[in-house]
């Protein structure tokens, strides 16, 4: 059973890598983004999408952590 899980995990990772590779190879057209008057350099579409994904993977959990933190008022014991 343990070997089956390893094989399935290996197959899943291999398929994920193949899908990412196909995405990167199919999206090599250069684009320049314009945001609030700032024009970025021309980069391949795939690089922009992967960078946006990585930024979201970092920023999302940080924002979730800040929103889930109890405030100081909620932690203050009630005076009886």
mmCIF file of the N, C-alpha and C atoms, coordinates in Angstrom:
data_MODEL
# 
_entry.id   MODEL 
# 
loop_
_atom_site.group_PDB 
_atom_site.id 
_atom_site.type_symbol 
_atom_site.label_atom_id 
_atom_site.label_alt_id 
_atom_site.label_comp_id 
_atom_site.label_asym_id 
_atom_site.label_entity_id 
_atom_site.label_seq_id 
_atom_site.pdbx_PDB_ins_code 
_atom_site.Cartn_x 
_atom_site.Cartn_y 
_atom_site.Cartn_z 
_atom_site.occupancy 
_atom_site.B_iso_or_equiv 
_atom_site.pdbx_formal_charge 
_atom_site.auth_seq_id 
_atom_site.auth_comp_id 
_atom_site.auth_asym_id 
_atom_site.auth_atom_id 
_atom_site.pdbx_PDB_model_num 
ATOM 1   N N  . UNK A 1 1  ? 0.824   -1.195 0.000   1.00 0.00 ? 1  UNK A N  1 
ATOM 2   C CA . UNK A 1 1  ? 0.000   0.000  0.000   1.00 0.00 ? 1  UNK A CA 1 
ATOM 3   C C  . UNK A 1 1  ? 0.869   1.260  0.000   1.00 0.00 ? 1  UNK A C  1 
ATOM 4   N N  . UNK A 1 2  ? 1.958   1.198  0.747   1.00 0.00 ? 2  UNK A N  1 
ATOM 5   C CA . UNK A 1 2  ? 2.843   2.356  0.828   1.00 0.00 ? 2  UNK A CA 1 
ATOM 6   C C  . UNK A 1 2  ? 3.498   2.645  -0.525  1.00 0.00 ? 2  UNK A C  1 
ATOM 7   N N  . UNK A 1 3  ? 3.894   1.577  -1.225  1.00 0.00 ? 3  UNK A N  1 
ATOM 8   C CA . UNK A 1 3  ? 4.496   1.738  -2.540  1.00 0.00 ? 3  UNK A CA 1 
ATOM 9   C C  . UNK A 1 3  ? 3.489   2.280  -3.545  1.00 0.00 ? 3  UNK A C  1 
ATOM 10  N N  . UNK A 1 4  ? 2.237   1.882  -3.429  1.00 0.00 ? 4  UNK A N  1 
ATOM 11  C CA . UNK A 1 4  ? 1.189   2.381  -4.320  1.00 0.00 ? 4  UNK A CA 1 
ATOM 12  C C  . UNK A 1 4  ? 1.006   3.884  -4.142  1.00 0.00 ? 4  UNK A C  1 
ATOM 13  N N  . UNK A 1 5  ? 1.025   4.348  -2.894  1.00 0.00 ? 5  UNK A N  1 
ATOM 14  C CA . UNK A 1 5  ? 0.897   5.789  -2.636  1.00 0.00 ? 5  UNK A CA 1 
ATOM 15  C C  . UNK A 1 5  ? 2.074   6.552  -3.231  1.00 0.00 ? 5  UNK A C  1 
ATOM 16  N N  . UNK A 1 6  ? 3.261   6.007  -3.110  1.00 0.00 ? 6  UNK A N  1 
ATOM 17  C CA . UNK A 1 6  ? 4.445   6.656  -3.693  1.00 0.00 ? 6  UNK A CA 1 
ATOM 18  C C  . UNK A 1 6  ? 4.359   6.712  -5.215  1.00 0.00 ? 6  UNK A C  1 
ATOM 19  N N  . UNK A 1 7  ? 3.901   5.619  -5.815  1.00 0.00 ? 7  UNK A N  1 
ATOM 20  C CA . UNK A 1 7  ? 3.770   5.582  -7.276  1.00 0.00 ? 7  UNK A CA 1 
ATOM 21  C C  . UNK A 1 7  ? 2.723   6.586  -7.737  1.00 0.00 ? 7  UNK A C  1 
ATOM 22  N N  . UNK A 1 8  ? 1.575   6.624  -7.054  1.00 0.00 ? 8  UNK A N  1 
ATOM 23  C CA . UNK A 1 8  ? 0.523   7.574  -7.424  1.00 0.00 ? 8  UNK A CA 1 
ATOM 24  C C  . UNK A 1 8  ? 0.988   9.015  -7.237  1.00 0.00 ? 8  UNK A C  1 
ATOM 25  N N  . UNK A 1 9  ? 1.718   9.292  -6.173  1.00 0.00 ? 9  UNK A N  1 
ATOM 26  C CA . UNK A 1 9  ? 2.253   10.630 -5.953  1.00 0.00 ? 9  UNK A CA 1 
ATOM 27  C C  . UNK A 1 9  ? 3.250   10.990 -7.046  1.00 0.00 ? 9  UNK A C  1 
ATOM 28  N N  . UNK A 1 10 ? 4.098   10.057 -7.422  1.00 0.00 ? 10 UNK A N  1 
ATOM 29  C CA . UNK A 1 10 ? 5.063   10.294 -8.496  1.00 0.00 ? 10 UNK A CA 1 
ATOM 30  C C  . UNK A 1 10 ? 4.383   10.557 -9.828  1.00 0.00 ? 10 UNK A C  1 
ATOM 31  N N  . UNK A 1 11 ? 3.332   9.788  -10.128 1.00 0.00 ? 11 UNK A N  1 
ATOM 32  C CA . UNK A 1 11 ? 2.587   9.985  -11.377 1.00 0.00 ? 11 UNK A CA 1 
ATOM 33  C C  . UNK A 1 11 ? 1.902   11.347 -11.361 1.00 0.00 ? 11 UNK A C  1 
ATOM 34  N N  . UNK A 1 12 ? 1.308   11.721 -10.225 1.00 0.00 ? 12 UNK A N  1 
ATOM 35  C CA . UNK A 1 12 ? 0.647   13.026 -10.107 1.00 0.00 ? 12 UNK A CA 1 
ATOM 36  C C  . UNK A 1 12 ? 1.633   14.170 -10.308 1.00 0.00 ? 12 UNK A C  1 
ATOM 37  N N  . UNK A 1 13 ? 2.795   14.079 -9.678  1.00 0.00 ? 13 UNK A N  1 
ATOM 38  C CA . UNK A 1 13 ? 3.807   15.125 -9.826  1.00 0.00 ? 13 UNK A CA 1 
ATOM 39  C C  . UNK A 1 13 ? 4.308   15.194 -11.263 1.00 0.00 ? 13 UNK A C  1 
ATOM 40  N N  . UNK A 1 14 ? 4.515   14.052 -11.887 1.00 0.00 ? 14 UNK A N  1 
ATOM 41  C CA . UNK A 1 14 ? 4.950   14.022 -13.284 1.00 0.00 ? 14 UNK A CA 1 
ATOM 42  C C  . UNK A 1 14 ? 3.911   14.666 -14.201 1.00 0.00 ? 14 UNK A C  1 
ATOM 43  N N  . UNK A 1 15 ? 2.642   14.352 -14.002 1.00 0.00 ? 15 UNK A N  1 
ATOM 44  C CA . UNK A 1 15 ? 1.580   14.963 -14.808 1.00 0.00 ? 15 UNK A CA 1 
ATOM 45  C C  . UNK A 1 15 ? 1.501   16.466 -14.579 1.00 0.00 ? 15 UNK A C  1 
ATOM 46  N N  . UNK A 1 16 ? 1.665   16.895 -13.339 1.00 0.00 ? 16 UNK A N  1 
ATOM 47  C CA . UNK A 1 16 ? 1.641   18.324 -13.025 1.00 0.00 ? 16 UNK A CA 1 
ATOM 48  C C  . UNK A 1 16 ? 2.798   19.049 -13.718 1.00 0.00 ? 16 UNK A C  1 
ATOM 49  N N  . UNK A 1 17 ? 3.973   18.465 -13.691 1.00 0.00 ? 17 UNK A N  1 
ATOM 50  C CA . UNK A 1 17 ? 5.130   19.055 -14.362 1.00 0.00 ? 17 UNK A CA 1 
ATOM 51  C C  . UNK A 1 17 ? 4.909   19.120 -15.871 1.00 0.00 ? 17 UNK A C  1 
ATOM 52  N N  . UNK A 1 18 ? 4.322   18.078 -16.448 1.00 0.00 ? 18 UNK A N  1 
ATOM 53  C CA . UNK A 1 18 ? 4.049   18.076 -17.889 1.00 0.00 ? 18 UNK A CA 1 
ATOM 54  C C  . UNK A 1 18 ? 3.020   19.138 -18.274 1.00 0.00 ? 18 UNK A C  1 
ATOM 55  N N  . UNK A 1 19 ? 2.001   19.328 -17.458 1.00 0.00 ? 19 UNK A N  1 
ATOM 56  C CA . UNK A 1 19 ? 0.995   20.359 -17.727 1.00 0.00 ? 19 UNK A CA 1 
ATOM 57  C C  . UNK A 1 19 ? 1.626   21.743 -17.642 1.00 0.00 ? 19 UNK A C  1 
ATOM 58  N N  . UNK A 1 20 ? 2.444   21.984 -16.627 1.00 0.00 ? 20 UNK A N  1 
ATOM 59  C CA . UNK A 1 20 ? 3.116   23.280 -16.479 1.00 0.00 ? 20 UNK A CA 1 
ATOM 60  C C  . UNK A 1 20 ? 4.061   23.519 -17.655 1.00 0.00 ? 20 UNK A C  1 
ATOM 61  N N  . UNK A 1 21 ? 4.808   22.495 -18.042 1.00 0.00 ? 21 UNK A N  1 
ATOM 62  C CA . UNK A 1 21 ? 5.717   22.631 -19.176 1.00 0.00 ? 21 UNK A CA 1 
ATOM 63  C C  . UNK A 1 21 ? 4.959   22.945 -20.460 1.00 0.00 ? 21 UNK A C  1 
ATOM 64  N N  . UNK A 1 22 ? 3.844   22.278 -20.690 1.00 0.00 ? 22 UNK A N  1 
ATOM 65  C CA . UNK A 1 22 ? 3.034   22.557 -21.880 1.00 0.00 ? 22 UNK A CA 1 
ATOM 66  C C  . UNK A 1 22 ? 2.500   23.978 -21.841 1.00 0.00 ? 22 UNK A C  1 
ATOM 67  N N  . UNK A 1 23 ? 2.061   24.448 -20.677 1.00 0.00 ? 23 UNK A N  1 
ATOM 68  C CA . UNK A 1 23 ? 1.555   25.813 -20.542 1.00 0.00 ? 23 UNK A CA 1 
ATOM 69  C C  . UNK A 1 23 ? 2.651   26.824 -20.870 1.00 0.00 ? 23 UNK A C  1 
ATOM 70  N N  . UNK A 1 24 ? 3.838   26.604 -20.317 1.00 0.00 ? 24 UNK A N  1 
ATOM 71  C CA . UNK A 1 24 ? 4.945   27.539 -20.545 1.00 0.00 ? 24 UNK A CA 1 
ATOM 72  C C  . UNK A 1 24 ? 5.358   27.549 -22.014 1.00 0.00 ? 24 UNK A C  1 
ATOM 73  N N  . UNK A 1 25 ? 5.425   26.380 -22.636 1.00 0.00 ? 25 UNK A N  1 
ATOM 74  C CA . UNK A 1 25 ? 5.850   26.313 -24.030 1.00 0.00 ? 25 UNK A CA 1 
ATOM 75  C C  . UNK A 1 25 ? 4.807   26.893 -24.987 1.00 0.00 ? 25 UNK A C  1 
ATOM 76  N N  . UNK A 1 26 ? 3.538   26.831 -24.629 1.00 0.00 ? 26 UNK A N  1 
ATOM 77  C CA . UNK A 1 26 ? 2.481   27.344 -25.501 1.00 0.00 ? 26 UNK A CA 1 
ATOM 78  C C  . UNK A 1 26 ? 2.229   28.838 -25.327 1.00 0.00 ? 26 UNK A C  1 
ATOM 79  N N  . UNK A 1 27 ? 2.767   29.455 -24.293 1.00 0.00 ? 27 UNK A N  1 
ATOM 80  C CA . UNK A 1 27 ? 2.481   30.863 -24.009 1.00 0.00 ? 27 UNK A CA 1 
ATOM 81  C C  . UNK A 1 27 ? 3.766   31.685 -23.964 1.00 0.00 ? 27 UNK A C  1 
ATOM 82  N N  . UNK A 1 28 ? 4.466   31.727 -25.062 1.00 0.00 ? 28 UNK A N  1 
ATOM 83  C CA . UNK A 1 28 ? 5.736   32.455 -25.137 1.00 0.00 ? 28 UNK A CA 1 
ATOM 84  C C  . UNK A 1 28 ? 5.601   33.841 -25.768 1.00 0.00 ? 28 UNK A C  1 
ATOM 85  N N  . UNK A 1 29 ? 4.376   34.282 -26.074 1.00 0.00 ? 29 UNK A N  1 
ATOM 86  C CA . UNK A 1 29 ? 4.194   35.592 -26.684 1.00 0.00 ? 29 UNK A CA 1 
ATOM 87  C C  . UNK A 1 29 ? 4.564   36.673 -25.675 1.00 0.00 ? 29 UNK A C  1 
ATOM 88  N N  . UNK A 1 30 ? 5.387   37.645 -26.097 1.00 0.00 ? 30 UNK A N  1 
ATOM 89  C CA . UNK A 1 30 ? 5.750   38.717 -25.166 1.00 0.00 ? 30 UNK A CA 1 
ATOM 90  C C  . UNK A 1 30 ? 4.623   39.732 -25.035 1.00 0.00 ? 30 UNK A C  1 
ATOM 91  N N  . UNK A 1 31 ? 4.380   40.158 -23.807 1.00 0.00 ? 31 UNK A N  1 
ATOM 92  C CA . UNK A 1 31 ? 3.388   41.195 -23.527 1.00 0.00 ? 31 UNK A CA 1 
ATOM 93  C C  . UNK A 1 31 ? 4.001   42.181 -22.547 1.00 0.00 ? 31 UNK A C  1 
ATOM 94  N N  . UNK A 1 32 ? 3.536   43.423 -22.613 1.00 0.00 ? 32 UNK A N  1 
ATOM 95  C CA . UNK A 1 32 ? 3.954   44.451 -21.660 1.00 0.00 ? 32 UNK A CA 1 
ATOM 96  C C  . UNK A 1 32 ? 2.723   44.887 -20.884 1.00 0.00 ? 32 UNK A C  1 
ATOM 97  N N  . UNK A 1 33 ? 2.800   44.858 -19.584 1.00 0.00 ? 33 UNK A N  1 
ATOM 98  C CA . UNK A 1 33 ? 1.679   45.259 -18.750 1.00 0.00 ? 33 UNK A CA 1 
ATOM 99  C C  . UNK A 1 33 ? 1.780   46.736 -18.410 1.00 0.00 ? 33 UNK A C  1 
ATOM 100 N N  . UNK A 1 34 ? 0.629   47.399 -18.352 1.00 0.00 ? 34 UNK A N  1 
ATOM 101 C CA . UNK A 1 34 ? 0.542   48.800 -17.966 1.00 0.00 ? 34 UNK A CA 1 
ATOM 102 C C  . UNK A 1 34 ? -0.361  48.870 -16.753 1.00 0.00 ? 34 UNK A C  1 
ATOM 103 N N  . UNK A 1 35 ? 0.165   49.385 -15.625 1.00 0.00 ? 35 UNK A N  1 
ATOM 104 C CA . UNK A 1 35 ? -0.596  49.451 -14.389 1.00 0.00 ? 35 UNK A CA 1 
ATOM 105 C C  . UNK A 1 35 ? -0.329  50.779 -13.715 1.00 0.00 ? 35 UNK A C  1 
ATOM 106 N N  . UNK A 1 36 ? -1.366  51.594 -13.557 1.00 0.00 ? 36 UNK A N  1 
ATOM 107 C CA . UNK A 1 36 ? -1.287  52.909 -12.912 1.00 0.00 ? 36 UNK A CA 1 
ATOM 108 C C  . UNK A 1 36 ? -0.186  53.781 -13.522 1.00 0.00 ? 36 UNK A C  1 
ATOM 109 N N  . UNK A 1 37 ? -0.071  53.739 -14.821 1.00 0.00 ? 37 UNK A N  1 
ATOM 110 C CA . UNK A 1 37 ? 0.912   54.559 -15.514 1.00 0.00 ? 37 UNK A CA 1 
ATOM 111 C C  . UNK A 1 37 ? 2.299   53.947 -15.586 1.00 0.00 ? 37 UNK A C  1 
ATOM 112 N N  . UNK A 1 38 ? 2.505   52.840 -14.905 1.00 0.00 ? 38 UNK A N  1 
ATOM 113 C CA . UNK A 1 38 ? 3.817   52.190 -14.927 1.00 0.00 ? 38 UNK A CA 1 
ATOM 114 C C  . UNK A 1 38 ? 3.784   51.079 -15.973 1.00 0.00 ? 38 UNK A C  1 
ATOM 115 N N  . UNK A 1 39 ? 4.691   51.143 -16.921 1.00 0.00 ? 39 UNK A N  1 
ATOM 116 C CA . UNK A 1 39 ? 4.778   50.125 -17.964 1.00 0.00 ? 39 UNK A CA 1 
ATOM 117 C C  . UNK A 1 39 ? 5.904   49.160 -17.623 1.00 0.00 ? 39 UNK A C  1 
ATOM 118 N N  . UNK A 1 40 ? 5.571   47.906 -17.555 1.00 0.00 ? 40 UNK A N  1 
ATOM 119 C CA . UNK A 1 40 ? 6.565   46.883 -17.256 1.00 0.00 ? 40 UNK A CA 1 
ATOM 120 C C  . UNK A 1 40 ? 7.287   46.446 -18.515 1.00 0.00 ? 40 UNK A C  1 
ATOM 121 N N  . UNK A 1 41 ? 8.370   45.714 -18.359 1.00 0.00 ? 41 UNK A N  1 
ATOM 122 C CA . UNK A 1 41 ? 9.099   45.210 -19.533 1.00 0.00 ? 41 UNK A CA 1 
ATOM 123 C C  . UNK A 1 41 ? 8.292   44.123 -20.234 1.00 0.00 ? 41 UNK A C  1 
ATOM 124 N N  . UNK A 1 42 ? 8.628   43.872 -21.466 1.00 0.00 ? 42 UNK A N  1 
ATOM 125 C CA . UNK A 1 42 ? 7.954   42.801 -22.196 1.00 0.00 ? 42 UNK A CA 1 
ATOM 126 C C  . UNK A 1 42 ? 8.454   41.451 -21.697 1.00 0.00 ? 42 UNK A C  1 
ATOM 127 N N  . UNK A 1 43 ? 7.538   40.671 -21.203 1.00 0.00 ? 43 UNK A N  1 
ATOM 128 C CA . UNK A 1 43 ? 7.849   39.339 -20.688 1.00 0.00 ? 43 UNK A CA 1 
ATOM 129 C C  . UNK A 1 43 ? 6.878   38.337 -21.304 1.00 0.00 ? 43 UNK A C  1 
ATOM 130 N N  . UNK A 1 44 ? 7.253   37.073 -21.365 1.00 0.00 ? 44 UNK A N  1 
ATOM 131 C CA . UNK A 1 44 ? 6.309   36.061 -21.866 1.00 0.00 ? 44 UNK A CA 1 
ATOM 132 C C  . UNK A 1 44 ? 5.079   35.958 -20.957 1.00 0.00 ? 44 UNK A C  1 
ATOM 133 N N  . UNK A 1 45 ? 3.952   35.656 -21.564 1.00 0.00 ? 45 UNK A N  1 
ATOM 134 C CA . UNK A 1 45 ? 2.694   35.529 -20.815 1.00 0.00 ? 45 UNK A CA 1 
ATOM 135 C C  . UNK A 1 45 ? 2.838   34.497 -19.704 1.00 0.00 ? 45 UNK A C  1 
ATOM 136 N N  . UNK A 1 46 ? 3.477   33.387 -19.996 1.00 0.00 ? 46 UNK A N  1 
ATOM 137 C CA . UNK A 1 46 ? 3.603   32.323 -19.004 1.00 0.00 ? 46 UNK A CA 1 
ATOM 138 C C  . UNK A 1 46 ? 4.372   32.790 -17.775 1.00 0.00 ? 46 UNK A C  1 
ATOM 139 N N  . UNK A 1 47 ? 5.394   33.606 -17.960 1.00 0.00 ? 47 UNK A N  1 
ATOM 140 C CA . UNK A 1 47 ? 6.165   34.098 -16.823 1.00 0.00 ? 47 UNK A CA 1 
ATOM 141 C C  . UNK A 1 47 ? 5.316   35.019 -15.951 1.00 0.00 ? 47 UNK A C  1 
ATOM 142 N N  . UNK A 1 48 ? 4.516   35.865 -16.577 1.00 0.00 ? 48 UNK A N  1 
ATOM 143 C CA . UNK A 1 48 ? 3.649   36.772 -15.818 1.00 0.00 ? 48 UNK A CA 1 
ATOM 144 C C  . UNK A 1 48 ? 2.619   35.984 -15.020 1.00 0.00 ? 48 UNK A C  1 
ATOM 145 N N  . UNK A 1 49 ? 2.033   34.961 -15.636 1.00 0.00 ? 49 UNK A N  1 
ATOM 146 C CA . UNK A 1 49 ? 1.024   34.155 -14.944 1.00 0.00 ? 49 UNK A CA 1 
ATOM 147 C C  . UNK A 1 49 ? 1.650   33.388 -13.781 1.00 0.00 ? 49 UNK A C  1 
ATOM 148 N N  . UNK A 1 50 ? 2.813   32.803 -13.993 1.00 0.00 ? 50 UNK A N  1 
ATOM 149 C CA . UNK A 1 50 ? 3.481   32.048 -12.919 1.00 0.00 ? 50 UNK A CA 1 
ATOM 150 C C  . UNK A 1 50 ? 3.894   32.988 -11.783 1.00 0.00 ? 50 UNK A C  1 
ATOM 151 N N  . UNK A 1 51 ? 4.390   34.177 -12.098 1.00 0.00 ? 51 UNK A N  1 
ATOM 152 C CA . UNK A 1 51 ? 4.742   35.146 -11.051 1.00 0.00 ? 51 UNK A CA 1 
ATOM 153 C C  . UNK A 1 51 ? 3.506   35.581 -10.265 1.00 0.00 ? 51 UNK A C  1 
ATOM 154 N N  . UNK A 1 52 ? 2.386   35.807 -10.959 1.00 0.00 ? 52 UNK A N  1 
ATOM 155 C CA . UNK A 1 52 ? 1.143   36.170 -10.271 1.00 0.00 ? 52 UNK A CA 1 
ATOM 156 C C  . UNK A 1 52 ? 0.687   35.038 -9.355  1.00 0.00 ? 52 UNK A C  1 
ATOM 157 N N  . UNK A 1 53 ? 0.833   33.801 -9.805  1.00 0.00 ? 53 UNK A N  1 
ATOM 158 C CA . UNK A 1 53 ? 0.473   32.653 -8.976  1.00 0.00 ? 53 UNK A CA 1 
ATOM 159 C C  . UNK A 1 53 ? 1.334   32.594 -7.721  1.00 0.00 ? 53 UNK A C  1 
ATOM 160 N N  . UNK A 1 54 ? 2.636   32.774 -7.873  1.00 0.00 ? 54 UNK A N  1 
ATOM 161 C CA . UNK A 1 54 ? 3.544   32.717 -6.724  1.00 0.00 ? 54 UNK A CA 1 
ATOM 162 C C  . UNK A 1 54 ? 3.274   33.849 -5.744  1.00 0.00 ? 54 UNK A C  1 
ATOM 163 N N  . UNK A 1 55 ? 3.019   35.052 -6.244  1.00 0.00 ? 55 UNK A N  1 
ATOM 164 C CA . UNK A 1 55 ? 2.699   36.187 -5.358  1.00 0.00 ? 55 UNK A CA 1 
ATOM 165 C C  . UNK A 1 55 ? 1.407   35.895 -4.597  1.00 0.00 ? 55 UNK A C  1 
ATOM 166 N N  . UNK A 1 56 ? 0.411   35.344 -5.285  1.00 0.00 ? 56 UNK A N  1 
ATOM 167 C CA . UNK A 1 56 ? -0.838  34.991 -4.620  1.00 0.00 ? 56 UNK A CA 1 
ATOM 168 C C  . UNK A 1 56 ? -0.665  33.916 -3.569  1.00 0.00 ? 56 UNK A C  1 
ATOM 169 N N  . UNK A 1 57 ? 0.239   32.971 -3.825  1.00 0.00 ? 57 UNK A N  1 
ATOM 170 C CA . UNK A 1 57 ? 0.492   31.907 -2.856  1.00 0.00 ? 57 UNK A CA 1 
ATOM 171 C C  . UNK A 1 57 ? 1.192   32.428 -1.607  1.00 0.00 ? 57 UNK A C  1 
ATOM 172 N N  . UNK A 1 58 ? 1.899   33.545 -1.731  1.00 0.00 ? 58 UNK A N  1 
ATOM 173 C CA . UNK A 1 58 ? 2.568   34.135 -0.574  1.00 0.00 ? 58 UNK A CA 1 
ATOM 174 C C  . UNK A 1 58 ? 1.635   35.116 0.140   1.00 0.00 ? 58 UNK A C  1 
ATOM 175 N N  . UNK A 1 59 ? 0.969   35.971 -0.620  1.00 0.00 ? 59 UNK A N  1 
ATOM 176 C CA . UNK A 1 59 ? 0.141   37.021 -0.027  1.00 0.00 ? 59 UNK A CA 1 
ATOM 177 C C  . UNK A 1 59 ? -1.143  36.448 0.582   1.00 0.00 ? 59 UNK A C  1 
ATOM 178 N N  . UNK A 1 60 ? -1.759  35.464 -0.062  1.00 0.00 ? 60 UNK A N  1 
ATOM 179 C CA . UNK A 1 60 ? -3.016  34.899 0.421   1.00 0.00 ? 60 UNK A CA 1 
ATOM 180 C C  . UNK A 1 60 ? -2.950  34.381 1.852   1.00 0.00 ? 60 UNK A C  1 
ATOM 181 N N  . UNK A 1 61 ? -2.015  33.510 2.178   1.00 0.00 ? 61 UNK A N  1 
ATOM 182 C CA . UNK A 1 61 ? -1.932  33.031 3.563   1.00 0.00 ? 61 UNK A CA 1 
ATOM 183 C C  . UNK A 1 61 ? -1.598  34.134 4.566   1.00 0.00 ? 61 UNK A C  1 
ATOM 184 N N  . UNK A 1 62 ? -0.810  35.116 4.159   1.00 0.00 ? 62 UNK A N  1 
ATOM 185 C CA . UNK A 1 62 ? -0.489  36.223 5.077   1.00 0.00 ? 62 UNK A CA 1 
ATOM 186 C C  . UNK A 1 62 ? -1.745  37.015 5.396   1.00 0.00 ? 62 UNK A C  1 
ATOM 187 N N  . UNK A 1 63 ? -2.543  37.342 4.382   1.00 0.00 ? 63 UNK A N  1 
ATOM 188 C CA . UNK A 1 63 ? -3.790  38.072 4.610   1.00 0.00 ? 63 UNK A CA 1 
ATOM 189 C C  . UNK A 1 63 ? -4.743  37.226 5.455   1.00 0.00 ? 63 UNK A C  1 
ATOM 190 N N  . UNK A 1 64 ? -4.838  35.942 5.166   1.00 0.00 ? 64 UNK A N  1 
ATOM 191 C CA . UNK A 1 64 ? -5.685  35.056 5.959   1.00 0.00 ? 64 UNK A CA 1 
ATOM 192 C C  . UNK A 1 64 ? -5.244  34.990 7.406   1.00 0.00 ? 64 UNK A C  1 
ATOM 193 N N  . UNK A 1 65 ? -3.953  34.995 7.642   1.00 0.00 ? 65 UNK A N  1 
ATOM 194 C CA . UNK A 1 65 ? -3.438  34.965 9.013   1.00 0.00 ? 65 UNK A CA 1 
ATOM 195 C C  . UNK A 1 65 ? -3.806  36.248 9.753   1.00 0.00 ? 65 UNK A C  1 
ATOM 196 N N  . UNK A 1 66 ? -3.672  37.405 9.073   1.00 0.00 ? 66 UNK A N  1 
ATOM 197 C CA . UNK A 1 66 ? -4.025  38.669 9.716   1.00 0.00 ? 66 UNK A CA 1 
ATOM 198 C C  . UNK A 1 66 ? -5.523  38.743 10.011  1.00 0.00 ? 66 UNK A C  1 
ATOM 199 N N  . UNK A 1 67 ? -6.348  38.242 9.121   1.00 0.00 ? 67 UNK A N  1 
ATOM 200 C CA . UNK A 1 67 ? -7.791  38.295 9.342   1.00 0.00 ? 67 UNK A CA 1 
ATOM 201 C C  . UNK A 1 67 ? -8.246  37.312 10.408  1.00 0.00 ? 67 UNK A C  1 
ATOM 202 N N  . UNK A 1 68 ? -7.541  36.218 10.573  1.00 0.00 ? 68 UNK A N  1 
ATOM 203 C CA . UNK A 1 68 ? -7.935  35.201 11.545  1.00 0.00 ? 68 UNK A CA 1 
ATOM 204 C C  . UNK A 1 68 ? -7.419  35.494 12.944  1.00 0.00 ? 68 UNK A C  1 
ATOM 205 N N  . UNK A 1 69 ? -6.463  36.404 13.047  1.00 0.00 ? 69 UNK A N  1 
ATOM 206 C CA . UNK A 1 69 ? -5.912  36.751 14.361  1.00 0.00 ? 69 UNK A CA 1 
ATOM 207 C C  . UNK A 1 69 ? -6.960  37.431 15.216  1.00 0.00 ? 69 UNK A C  1 
ATOM 208 N N  . UNK A 1 70 ? -7.087  37.033 16.464  1.00 0.00 ? 70 UNK A N  1 
ATOM 209 C CA . UNK A 1 70 ? -8.028  37.744 17.338  1.00 0.00 ? 70 UNK A CA 1 
ATOM 210 C C  . UNK A 1 70 ? -7.468  39.127 17.693  1.00 0.00 ? 70 UNK A C  1 
ATOM 211 N N  . UNK A 1 71 ? -8.349  40.077 17.779  1.00 0.00 ? 71 UNK A N  1 
ATOM 212 C CA . UNK A 1 71 ? -7.899  41.429 18.108  1.00 0.00 ? 71 UNK A CA 1 
ATOM 213 C C  . UNK A 1 71 ? -7.584  41.519 19.596  1.00 0.00 ? 71 UNK A C  1 
ATOM 214 N N  . UNK A 1 72 ? -6.931  42.603 20.009  1.00 0.00 ? 72 UNK A N  1 
ATOM 215 C CA . UNK A 1 72 ? -6.589  42.787 21.421  1.00 0.00 ? 72 UNK A CA 1 
ATOM 216 C C  . UNK A 1 72 ? -7.831  42.955 22.267  1.00 0.00 ? 72 UNK A C  1 
ATOM 217 N N  . UNK A 1 73 ? -8.851  43.581 21.718  1.00 0.00 ? 73 UNK A N  1 
ATOM 218 C CA . UNK A 1 73 ? -10.085 43.779 22.467  1.00 0.00 ? 73 UNK A CA 1 
ATOM 219 C C  . UNK A 1 73 ? -10.736 42.441 22.765  1.00 0.00 ? 73 UNK A C  1 
ATOM 220 N N  . UNK A 1 74 ? -10.711 41.537 21.833  1.00 0.00 ? 74 UNK A N  1 
ATOM 221 C CA . UNK A 1 74 ? -11.330 40.225 22.029  1.00 0.00 ? 74 UNK A CA 1 
ATOM 222 C C  . UNK A 1 74 ? -10.553 39.397 23.040  1.00 0.00 ? 74 UNK A C  1 
ATOM 223 N N  . UNK A 1 75 ? -9.246  39.619 23.167  1.00 0.00 ? 75 UNK A N  1 
ATOM 224 C CA . UNK A 1 75 ? -8.433  38.834 24.100  1.00 0.00 ? 75 UNK A CA 1 
ATOM 225 C C  . UNK A 1 75 ? -8.436  39.424 25.512  1.00 0.00 ? 75 UNK A C  1 
ATOM 226 N N  . UNK A 1 76 ? -8.869  40.678 25.650  1.00 0.00 ? 76 UNK A N  1 
ATOM 227 C CA . UNK A 1 76 ? -8.853  41.340 26.959  1.00 0.00 ? 76 UNK A CA 1 
ATOM 228 C C  . UNK A 1 76 ? -9.890  40.679 27.869  1.00 0.00 ? 76 UNK A C  1 
ATOM 229 N N  . UNK A 1 77 ? -9.475  40.274 29.082  1.00 0.00 ? 77 UNK A N  1 
ATOM 230 C CA . UNK A 1 77 ? -10.448 39.629 29.986  1.00 0.00 ? 77 UNK A CA 1 
ATOM 231 C C  . UNK A 1 77 ? -11.493 40.652 30.449  1.00 0.00 ? 77 UNK A C  1 
ATOM 232 N N  . UNK A 1 78 ? -12.684 40.162 30.644  1.00 0.00 ? 78 UNK A N  1 
ATOM 233 C CA . UNK A 1 78 ? -13.766 41.019 31.099  1.00 0.00 ? 78 UNK A CA 1 
ATOM 234 C C  . UNK A 1 78 ? -13.639 41.283 32.595  1.00 0.00 ? 78 UNK A C  1 
ATOM 235 N N  . UNK A 1 79 ? -13.860 42.542 32.991  1.00 0.00 ? 79 UNK A N  1 
ATOM 236 C CA . UNK A 1 79 ? -13.818 42.893 34.418  1.00 0.00 ? 79 UNK A CA 1 
ATOM 237 C C  . UNK A 1 79 ? -15.165 42.523 35.033  1.00 0.00 ? 79 UNK A C  1 
ATOM 238 N N  . UNK A 1 80 ? -15.094 41.848 36.163  1.00 0.00 ? 80 UNK A N  1 
ATOM 239 C CA . UNK A 1 80 ? -16.358 41.395 36.795  1.00 0.00 ? 80 UNK A CA 1 
ATOM 240 C C  . UNK A 1 80 ? -16.597 42.081 38.088  1.00 0.00 ? 80 UNK A C  1 
# 
